[in-house]
Amino acid sequence: MSEYIINGGVPLNGTIRVSGNKNAALPCIAAALLTDEPVTLRNIPDIEDVRVMLDVFTALGGEIQRGQQNTITLSLRDIKQSEIPQEEAKKIRASILFAGPLLAQTGKVVLPPPGGDVIGRRRLDTHFLALTELGAKVKVGDNFTFTAKTLIGADIFLDEASVTATENAIMAAVLAKGKTILTNAASEPHVQDLCKMLVAMGGQIDGIGSNILTITGVEKLSGCDFEIGADFMEAGSFIGLAAVTGGDMHIEGVRPQDMRPAKIAFGKLGIVWAHEGTIIHVPKNQSMEVNHDLGGMIPKIDDAPWPGFPPDLLSIIIVAATQIKGTILVHEKMYESRMFFVDKLIGMGARIVLCDPHRAVISGPAKLHGSELISPDVRAGMSMLIAAMCAEGKSVIRNVYQIERGYEQLAARLSSLGANIVRND
C-alpha cells in the first residue's frame, strides 16, 4: 500500500498549475462512444479514475492514441459488447456513465453495481427514472440491465439534481428521436463541459448552464477536438493548502467564474485571493479569522447543487477552519458519511464537535500534530494531507491510491512548492 510521509509546518510558496477537471473528463470519455469518428480530448488529468474509464472504453472495443501531454484521441468504430466489465465497474462510480451512450448506440447495457467513494448512500434511482422516461426498460438483479428498441425524447423532471444522472440523460437524449426537456438538471461546470463537447460533435442542446436543458435528438454525431476545463476542486484544495501553511501561492489555469461559490465560503474564514485572467494569487498574511454574520452570529458554510458551494470542497473547508480564529458551523447536506473523517482531525488536535452525520462545529485555531492516517476517499484523503502539511511533526498517510484517483502527480507537484513530502510504494 503506497503512502505519503510528510513533515509539516512548512509554508508552500510558488506557482502550481491545476489539472483538467476529473469530473468533466470521465463523462467526456464515455461520450466518445456516441460516434464512430475520432474524438480528441485535451487537458485530460493523468489520474487513476481516468485510467479506469479508459480501460472500460478499450474493453468495449475502443482504441486510445496518446498525443502530447494530457491529450488523448479515442476511436471506436464498432462496439464489441454492451456489458461493462465488472472488475472496472467496482473501482469507480463513474462507470455508470457508459449506460446512456451504450443504450443510445446498441439498445442494451448491462451494468454491474458501480463502486467509488464510500461517503454514504449514493442513489441510482434518478438514472433509472431518466432512462425509463426515454423509453428504456430496466431489470434489476445482480446487475442492472437496460434495454430499449428506440429512445424517444420526453419531458423529464429529475427527482434530484444528480450530476451523473443528468449526464447519462443528456448522452442518451442526444441521439433519441425528437425533443427532450430535462428539468431540475445539474448545471455544474463539468456538466457544461459535456454539453459543449456534444454540441461540438453536432448535438443540439439549449440551456447549457441552467437547470432546464432542451435536447433535440440528431441521427448521428461526428468526432471533435475538445479541451476539458480546469479542475476547480483541485484549485480549491491548493487555496486551502496555501492558507493553512501560511504560504504565498499562484495557481495557474483556473476558470475564475468556477471559483465564485468557493470564494464566498473561504471568505467566511478570512481567506481571500485575487485573480488576473486565469491565475489566482493566494497571498500570505491572511487574516485567518472568522467573519461573523450580521449581529455577531456564528456563520455557516453548507454545500448545495451548483451554483451552491461544491460538496467535494467541504472536507477542505473543514481542515482550513481548524486553523482559523473563531467558530463556524459546517453543514454537509448531501452525503451522510462524508464527515466521519473528522475523528482523525480530532486525533491530530483539532477542536471539532460532530453534532450528527451532517453537521460539525469547528473552533480554532488549533495546533495540529503529526499522526498516522489512512485515506478513506479522494476528498477526505486530500484534507488529511492538508492537515498533515500544517501540523507539527511527521505524518504518514496510507492508501494514497484514494487520493491519487483525483489528483495528478501530487507529491511531485507539492514538492515543487517546498513541501516536505515523500511518496513510498
Secondary structure as UniProt FT lines:
FT   STRAND          3..7
FT   STRAND          14..17
FT   HELIX           22..31
FT   HELIX           32..34
FT   STRAND          39..42
FT   HELIX           48..59
FT   TURN            60..61
FT   STRAND          63..66
FT   TURN            69..70
FT   STRAND          71..75
FT   HELIX           86..89
FT   TURN            90..91
FT   HELIX           93..98
FT   HELIX           99..106
FT   STRAND          108..111
FT   HELIX           125..133
FT   TURN            134..135
FT   STRAND          137..140
FT   STRAND          144..147
FT   STRAND          155..157
FT   HELIX           163..173
FT   TURN            174..175
FT   STRAND          179..183
FT   HELIX           189..200
FT   TURN            201..202
FT   STRAND          204..206
FT   TURN            208..209
FT   STRAND          212..216
FT   STRAND          224..227
FT   HELIX           232..245
FT   STRAND          249..252
FT   HELIX           256..259
FT   HELIX           260..267
FT   TURN            268..270
FT   STRAND          274..276
FT   TURN            277..278
FT   STRAND          279..282
FT   HELIX           294..296
FT   STRAND          300..303
FT   TURN            306..307
FT   HELIX           311..313
FT   HELIX           314..321
FT   TURN            322..323
FT   STRAND          325..331
FT   TURN            336..337
FT   HELIX           338..341
FT   HELIX           342..347
FT   TURN            348..349
FT   STRAND          351..356
FT   TURN            357..358
FT   STRAND          359..364
FT   STRAND          372..374
FT   HELIX           378..390
FT   STRAND          394..398
FT   HELIX           401..404
FT   TURN            405..406
FT   TURN            408..409
FT   HELIX           410..415
FT   TURN            416..418
FT   STRAND          421..424
//
